[in-house]
């Protein structure tokens, strides 16, 4: 957990150990990872917190952050932070800066458009095939996930919406039984959401709600066996 309670402003100033990064901004107040007993779990929780900070804009595009400064903010050693940042680098969210830390990647509207096109190429044919083969009763199992996206959207929680949206779409692809498609779709989904944060204005709550409502409408169409509506909804979702 972050060691913030009872500290003075001076004590809350992040201390960078090792290499000094003159241009590094103060480490943002990122929601702390939950306390867990094992190192790999610490890394996973730090990764979750960093992803949320990227989606919320707390970690600013183009800025360089050192692992020791972020580790001090989290109250953990630099190692799990570096491991989490390396994972984010493999996803294109940050870039490694030798002897300094990690720079938050910057993206353009074209990047967003290209990733959106890839998502559609992967998911549209898969969902249309599922609409013809999956028993109707299976679609009710996804409704709690669709409701989660609505709740996150209603709060205006962009990071929460991105995560619940990812979980919903992953669950759809898992019905294909193609694990490689699931992994690839999951990776592209994360990249698309992070790109959108940097290349487009923050969506309004009404925009998030409209997008989340499409999940419910899609499940309704799948349950009713309305293939024309399924195709219209799934093609218009991207």
C-alpha positions in Angstrom: 0.0 0.0 0.0 1.1 3.6 -0.5 2.6 5.1 2.6 0.7 8.4 2.5 -1.2 8.5 5.7 0.2 10.9 8.3 3.0 12.2 6.0 3.9 15.8 5.4 4.0 17.2 1.9 7.8 17.1 2.0 7.7 13.4 3.1 5.2 12.7 0.3 7.7 14.0 -2.3 8.9 10.9 -4.3 12.6 10.1 -3.7 14.4 8.7 -6.7 17.1 6.3 -5.9 20.0 5.4 -8.2 20.1 7.4 -11.4 18.8 11.0 -11.0 16.2 12.0 -13.6 16.3 15.7 -13.9 13.3 15.9 -16.2 11.2 13.3 -14.4 7.9 14.7 -13.1 6.7 13.9 -9.6 5.3 10.5 -9.3 1.5 10.8 -9.5 -0.9 9.7 -6.7 -1.7 6.3 -8.2 -4.2 4.1 -6.4 -2.2 1.6 -4.4 -2.0 -2.1 -5.2 -3.7 -4.4 -2.7 -1.3 -6.0 -0.2 -0.5 -9.5 -1.2 2.0 -12.1 0.2 4.0 -13.2 -2.9 6.3 -11.4 -5.2 4.6 -12.4 -8.4 1.3 -11.1 -7.0 2.9 -7.8 -6.0 4.0 -7.4 -9.6 0.5 -8.2 -10.9 -1.1 -5.7 -8.5 1.4 -3.0 -9.5 0.7 -3.8 -13.1 -3.0 -3.4 -12.5 -2.4 0.0 -10.8 -0.1 1.2 -13.5 -2.6 0.3 -16.2 -5.3 2.2 -14.4 -3.0 5.2 -14.1 -2.2 5.1 -17.8 -5.9 4.9 -18.7 -6.8 7.8 -16.3 -4.0 10.0 -17.6 -2.2 10.1 -14.2 0.9 8.9 -16.1 1.3 11.5 -18.8 2.2 10.8 -22.4 5.8 11.6 -23.2 6.9 11.8 -19.6 9.7 9.6 -18.1 9.2 7.9 -14.8 11.8 5.9 -12.9 11.1 2.6 -11.3 12.5 3.7 -7.9 10.3 6.8 -7.7 7.1 4.8 -8.5 8.2 2.1 -6.1 8.6 4.6 -3.3 5.1 5.8 -4.1 3.7 2.2 -4.0 5.7 1.2 -0.9 7.4 -1.7 -2.7 10.8 -2.5 -4.0 11.7 -1.3 -7.5 11.9 -4.8 -8.9 8.1 -5.5 -9.3 7.7 -2.0 -10.7 10.4 -2.7 -13.4 8.8 -6.1 -14.1 5.4 -4.4 -14.6 6.8 -1.7 -16.7 8.6 -4.3 -18.9 5.2 -5.9 -19.5 3.7 -2.6 -20.4 6.6 -2.0 -22.8 5.8 -5.3 -24.5 2.2 -4.0 -25.0 3.3 -0.7 -26.5 2.1 1.4 -23.5 5.5 2.6 -22.4 9.0 2.8 -23.9 12.3 1.9 -22.1 14.7 4.8 -21.7 18.2 3.5 -20.9 19.5 4.6 -17.5 16.4 6.8 -16.9 13.3 4.7 -16.7 10.2 4.5 -18.8 8.5 7.0 -21.1 4.8 6.8 -21.5 4.1 6.2 -25.2 2.4 8.8 -27.3 -0.1 7.8 -30.0 -2.0 9.4 -32.9 -5.6 9.1 -34.2 -4.2 6.9 -37.0 -2.9 4.4 -34.4 -6.4 4.3 -32.8 -8.0 3.8 -36.3 -5.6 1.0 -37.2 -6.1 -0.9 -33.9 -9.9 -0.4 -34.2 -9.8 -2.0 -37.6 -7.8 -4.9 -36.3 -10.3 -5.5 -33.5 -13.1 -5.5 -36.0 -11.3 -8.0 -38.3 -10.8 -10.3 -35.4 -14.1 -10.0 -33.5 -16.8 -9.4 -36.1 -16.4 -12.7 -37.9 -16.0 -14.6 -34.6 -19.2 -13.1 -33.0 -21.2 -13.7 -36.2 -20.1 -17.4 -36.2 -21.0 -17.7 -32.5 -24.4 -16.3 -33.2 -25.1 -19.3 -35.4 -23.6 -22.0 -33.2 -23.8 -21.1 -29.4 -26.9 -22.3 -27.6 -29.2 -19.4 -26.6 -28.9 -20.1 -22.8 -25.2 -19.3 -22.9 -25.8 -15.6 -23.6 -27.3 -15.0 -20.2 -24.0 -16.0 -18.6 -22.5 -12.8 -20.1 -25.1 -10.4 -18.8 -23.4 -9.7 -15.5 -20.3 -8.7 -17.5 -22.4 -6.4 -19.6 -24.0 -4.9 -16.5 -20.5 -4.3 -15.1 -19.7 -2.1 -18.1 -22.9 -0.1 -17.6 -22.0 0.5 -13.9 -18.5 1.7 -14.7 -19.8 3.9 -17.5 -22.5 5.4 -15.2 -19.6 6.4 -12.7 -17.7 8.0 -15.6 -14.9 5.7 -14.6 -12.8 5.5 -17.8 -10.2 3.0 -16.4 -12.9 0.9 -14.9 -14.9 0.9 -18.1 -11.9 -0.1 -20.2 -11.3 -3.1 -17.9 -14.9 -4.3 -17.7 -15.2 -3.8 -21.5 -12.1 -5.9 -22.0 -13.5 -8.7 -19.8 -16.8 -8.7 -21.7 -15.1 -9.0 -25.1 -12.7 -11.6 -23.8 -15.6 -13.7 -22.6 -17.2 -13.5 -26.1 -14.0 -14.7 -27.8 -13.5 -17.5 -25.2 -16.8 -19.0 -26.6 -14.9 -19.7 -29.8 -12.6 -22.1 -28.0 -9.6 -20.6 -29.9 -7.1 -19.6 -27.2 -4.8 -17.8 -29.6 -7.6 -15.7 -30.8 -8.5 -14.9 -27.1 -4.9 -13.8 -26.3 -4.5 -11.8 -29.5 -7.9 -10.1 -29.0 -7.1 -9.3 -25.4 -3.7 -7.7 -26.4 -5.3 -5.6 -29.2 -8.1 -4.5 -26.9 -5.6 -3.2 -24.3 -3.6 -1.4 -26.9 -6.7 0.2 -28.4 -7.9 1.6 -25.1 -4.5 3.0 -24.2 -4.1 4.6 -27.6 -7.5 6.2 -27.4 -6.5 7.9 -24.1 -3.6 9.7 -25.8 -5.2 10.4 -29.2 -8.7 11.5 -28.4 -10.6 13.7 -25.9 -11.8 11.9 -22.8 -15.3 10.4 -23.6 -18.3 11.9 -21.8 -20.2 9.7 -19.4 -23.1 9.7 -21.9 -20.7 8.3 -24.6 -19.5 5.5 -22.3 -23.1 4.7 -21.4 -24.1 4.5 -25.1 -21.2 2.1 -25.8 -22.0 0.0 -22.8 -25.6 -0.2 -23.8 -24.5 -1.9 -27.0 -23.3 -4.9 -25.0 -26.7 -5.4 -23.6 -28.4 -4.9 -27.0 -26.0 -7.4 -28.5 -26.8 -10.0 -25.9 -30.6 -9.4 -26.5 -30.2 -9.9 -30.2 -28.1 -13.1 -29.7 -30.7 -14.4 -27.2 -33.5 -13.7 -29.7 -31.6 -15.2 -32.6 -31.9 -12.0 -34.5 -28.9 -12.4 -36.8 -29.5 -9.2 -38.7 -29.5 -7.2 -35.5 -26.4 -9.1 -34.3 -24.5 -8.2 -37.5 -25.6 -4.5 -37.3 -24.7 -4.2 -33.7 -21.3 -5.9 -33.9 -20.2 -4.1 -37.0 -21.2 -0.7 -35.5 -19.5 -1.3 -32.2 -16.0 -0.6 -33.4 
